[in-house]
Amino acid sequence: MDYRNRHVVVTGGTGELGTAVVGALLDAGAVCHVPFRNEAQARHFSHRDSQHVSLVELGDLTDEAAVTGFYGGLDKLWASIHIAGGFAFAPIAQSGKDVLTGQLETNLVSAYLCCRAAVAACLRAGAGGRIVNVAARHALEPRLAANLTAYAAAKAGVAALTVALGEEVAKDGILVNAVAPSIIDTPGNRKSMPKADFTAWPKVDEVAATILFLASPENRITRGAVVPVYGKF
């Protein structure tokens, strides 16, 4: 895939999946804009010294003014990939309004604001574009989401946002899609589920490869899709 001279935003780009996505984008020739929340994230980001990476301290992706300002400074945006999000595991009896609103803010509101600002930036650039969100398997299969009701509801919102927006902006040449991972094979997930079959989990680079295609100019027809990336799990 050829991303030469294409500018791409990756939220959550300093995390494990985000780092893999940024690395793959750099290999394909992209210029990456990576907002980060705090200095610790930026300091440990393995691609921070790349001349094709712009690290920007943004803070809160639910701050509409901050998100709008960040995207407003991008004149040549091609794609925006929204990996930033959060996770909450607890039965509903232990999940009050604060848990629900927290999941909605972290997952749905952040994706919505970034989508909105990315559409405006792509329209300014005038060359179409791509948006990729990250939903979850629980958004597509909520029966699996016992004790994850707040998280599942928020990610279902991300899936609905993707499908609706994909229809809205297709006429402008902006293709909007999402991936829906199951449990990604990361050190943190292995630690929290030490008895699981890790070989069945999708690998970080495999999920990144799917995201990379959806955000690429080679993707000419896929829009409004929430693509399962379950591995064998």
C-alpha positions as CSV (number, residue, x, y, z in Angstrom):
1,M,0.0,0.0,0.0
2,D,1.3,3.4,-1.0
3,Y,0.9,6.2,1.6
4,R,3.7,8.4,0.3
5,N,3.1,12.0,1.2
6,R,-0.3,11.2,2.8
7,H,-1.0,12.7,6.2
8,V,-2.7,10.4,8.7
9,V,-3.9,11.0,12.3
10,V,-3.7,8.1,14.7
11,T,-5.4,8.6,18.1
12,G,-4.2,6.2,20.7
13,G,-1.1,6.0,18.6
14,T,1.2,5.5,21.5
15,G,-0.5,2.3,22.7
16,E,0.3,-1.2,21.5
17,L,-2.1,-1.4,18.6
18,G,-1.4,2.3,17.8
19,T,2.3,1.8,17.7
20,A,1.9,-1.1,15.3
21,V,-0.4,1.0,13.1
22,V,2.0,4.0,13.1
23,G,5.0,1.7,12.3
24,A,3.1,0.1,9.3
25,L,2.1,3.6,8.1
26,L,5.6,4.8,8.3
27,D,6.9,1.8,6.3
28,A,4.3,2.7,3.7
29,G,5.5,6.3,3.4
30,A,2.9,8.1,5.5
31,V,3.3,11.2,7.6
32,C,1.7,10.5,11.0
33,H,0.2,12.9,13.4
34,V,-0.1,11.3,16.9
35,P,-1.9,13.2,19.7
36,F,-0.9,12.1,23.2
37,R,-2.3,12.6,26.6
38,N,0.8,13.0,28.8
39,E,4.6,13.1,28.5
40,A,5.0,9.6,29.7
41,Q,3.2,8.3,26.6
42,A,5.3,10.4,24.3
43,R,8.5,9.5,26.1
44,H,8.0,5.7,25.6
45,F,6.7,5.9,22.1
46,S,9.1,3.9,19.9
47,H,8.5,6.1,16.8
48,R,9.0,9.4,18.5
49,D,12.2,10.2,16.7
50,S,11.0,9.6,13.2
51,Q,11.1,12.6,11.0
52,H,7.7,11.6,9.6
53,V,6.0,11.6,13.0
54,S,4.4,14.7,14.6
55,L,3.6,14.2,18.3
56,V,1.1,16.6,19.6
57,E,0.0,17.0,23.2
58,L,-3.7,17.1,23.1
59,G,-4.9,15.8,26.4
60,D,-8.6,15.0,26.3
61,L,-10.2,13.7,23.1
62,T,-13.6,14.5,24.5
63,D,-12.7,18.2,24.6
64,E,-14.5,19.5,21.5
65,A,-12.5,22.7,21.2
66,A,-9.1,20.9,21.6
67,V,-10.0,18.3,19.0
68,T,-11.4,20.9,16.5
69,G,-8.2,23.0,17.0
70,F,-5.9,20.0,16.4
71,Y,-7.6,18.9,13.2
72,G,-8.0,22.5,12.1
73,G,-4.2,22.8,11.9
74,L,-4.0,19.9,9.4
75,D,-4.1,21.1,5.8
76,K,-3.5,17.9,3.9
77,L,-5.3,15.2,5.9
78,W,-5.9,11.9,4.1
79,A,-7.0,9.6,6.9
80,S,-7.9,9.6,10.5
81,I,-7.7,6.3,12.6
82,H,-9.3,6.3,16.0
83,I,-7.8,3.7,18.3
84,A,-8.1,5.7,21.6
85,G,-10.7,4.2,23.9
86,G,-11.2,2.6,27.2
87,F,-12.5,-0.6,28.8
88,A,-14.6,-1.4,31.9
89,F,-15.3,-4.9,33.3
90,A,-17.9,-5.0,36.0
91,P,-21.4,-6.3,36.6
92,I,-24.1,-3.7,36.1
93,A,-24.9,-3.7,39.9
94,Q,-21.4,-2.3,40.3
95,S,-21.6,0.0,37.3
96,G,-23.3,3.3,38.1
97,K,-23.9,6.2,35.8
98,D,-20.3,7.3,36.2
99,V,-19.1,4.0,34.6
100,L,-21.6,4.3,31.7
101,T,-20.8,8.0,31.0
102,G,-17.1,7.3,31.3
103,Q,-17.3,4.5,28.7
104,L,-19.5,6.6,26.4
105,E,-17.1,9.6,26.7
106,T,-13.9,7.6,26.2
107,N,-15.1,5.5,23.4
108,L,-18.1,7.0,21.6
109,V,-17.7,10.8,22.2
110,S,-14.0,10.8,21.4
111,A,-14.6,8.9,18.1
112,Y,-17.5,11.2,17.2
113,L,-15.5,14.4,17.8
114,C,-12.5,13.1,15.9
115,C,-14.7,11.9,13.0
116,R,-16.5,15.2,12.8
117,A,-13.2,17.2,12.8
118,A,-11.6,14.7,10.3
119,V,-14.4,15.1,7.9
120,A,-14.0,18.9,8.0
121,A,-10.2,18.5,7.4
122,C,-10.7,16.1,4.5
123,L,-13.2,18.4,2.9
124,R,-10.8,21.3,3.2
125,A,-8.1,19.2,1.5
126,G,-10.5,18.3,-1.3
127,A,-9.1,14.9,-2.1
128,G,-11.5,12.6,-0.3
129,G,-10.1,10.5,2.5
130,R,-10.6,7.6,4.9
131,I,-11.7,7.2,8.5
132,V,-11.3,4.1,10.5
133,N,-12.8,3.6,14.0
134,V,-12.2,0.8,16.5
135,A,-15.4,-0.9,17.7
136,A,-15.3,-4.3,19.4
137,R,-16.7,-7.8,19.0
138,H,-19.0,-7.1,21.9
139,A,-20.6,-4.4,19.7
140,L,-21.6,-6.9,17.1
141,E,-22.2,-9.8,19.5
142,P,-23.6,-8.3,22.7
143,R,-24.6,-11.7,24.1
144,L,-20.9,-12.1,24.8
145,A,-20.9,-8.9,26.9
146,A,-22.1,-10.1,30.3
147,N,-20.4,-7.9,32.9
148,L,-19.4,-5.5,30.1
149,T,-22.7,-3.8,29.5
150,A,-21.3,-0.2,29.6
151,Y,-18.4,-1.0,27.4
152,A,-20.6,-2.9,24.9
153,A,-23.1,-0.1,24.7
154,A,-20.4,2.4,24.0
155,K,-18.7,0.3,21.3
156,A,-22.1,-0.4,19.8
157,G,-22.4,3.4,19.5
158,V,-19.1,3.5,17.7
159,A,-20.3,0.8,15.2
160,A,-23.5,2.8,14.5
161,L,-21.6,6.0,14.1
162,T,-19.4,4.3,11.5
163,V,-22.2,2.9,9.5
164,A,-24.2,6.2,9.5
165,L,-21.3,8.4,8.8
166,G,-20.1,6.1,6.1
167,E,-23.4,6.7,4.3
168,E,-23.3,10.4,4.9
169,V,-19.9,11.3,3.5
170,A,-19.5,8.7,0.7
171,K,-20.5,11.3,-1.8
172,D,-17.5,13.4,-0.7
173,G,-15.1,10.5,-1.4
174,I,-14.6,9.8,2.3
175,L,-14.9,6.2,3.1
176,V,-15.6,5.4,6.8
177,N,-15.2,1.9,8.3
178,A,-14.3,0.2,11.6
179,V,-12.6,-2.9,12.8
180,A,-14.1,-5.0,15.6
181,P,-11.4,-6.9,17.4
182,S,-12.0,-9.8,19.8
183,I,-9.2,-10.0,22.4
184,I,-6.0,-8.8,20.8
185,D,-2.8,-10.6,21.8
186,T,-1.0,-8.1,24.0
187,P,1.2,-8.6,27.1
188,G,-1.5,-6.9,29.2
189,N,-4.2,-9.2,28.0
190,R,-2.0,-12.2,28.5
191,K,-1.3,-11.1,32.0
192,S,-5.0,-10.6,32.8
193,M,-6.0,-14.0,31.3
194,P,-3.0,-16.3,31.8
195,K,-4.9,-19.5,31.1
196,A,-6.3,-18.4,27.8
197,D,-5.3,-19.9,24.4
198,F,-3.2,-17.0,23.1
199,T,-2.7,-18.7,19.8
200,A,-6.4,-18.0,19.0
201,W,-6.2,-14.3,19.6
202,P,-5.6,-11.9,16.7
203,K,-2.1,-10.4,16.7
204,V,-1.4,-6.7,16.9
205,D,0.2,-6.6,13.5
206,E,-2.7,-8.5,11.9
207,V,-5.3,-6.0,13.2
208,A,-3.0,-3.2,12.2
209,A,-2.8,-4.6,8.6
210,T,-6.6,-4.6,8.3
211,I,-6.8,-1.0,9.6
212,L,-4.0,0.0,7.1
213,F,-6.0,-1.4,4.2
214,L,-9.2,0.3,5.1
215,A,-7.4,3.6,5.5
216,S,-5.5,3.3,2.3
217,P,-6.1,4.7,-1.2
218,E,-6.2,1.1,-2.4
219,N,-9.5,0.7,-0.6
220,R,-11.8,2.2,-3.2
221,I,-15.2,0.7,-2.4
222,T,-15.5,-0.5,1.2
223,R,-17.5,1.9,3.3
224,G,-19.9,1.6,6.3
225,A,-18.4,-1.7,7.3
226,V,-17.6,-2.9,10.8
227,V,-15.0,-5.6,10.0
228,P,-14.6,-8.5,12.4
229,V,-11.0,-9.1,13.3
230,Y,-11.5,-12.1,15.7
231,G,-8.6,-14.3,14.8
232,K,-9.6,-17.9,15.8
233,F,-11.2,-16.8,19.1
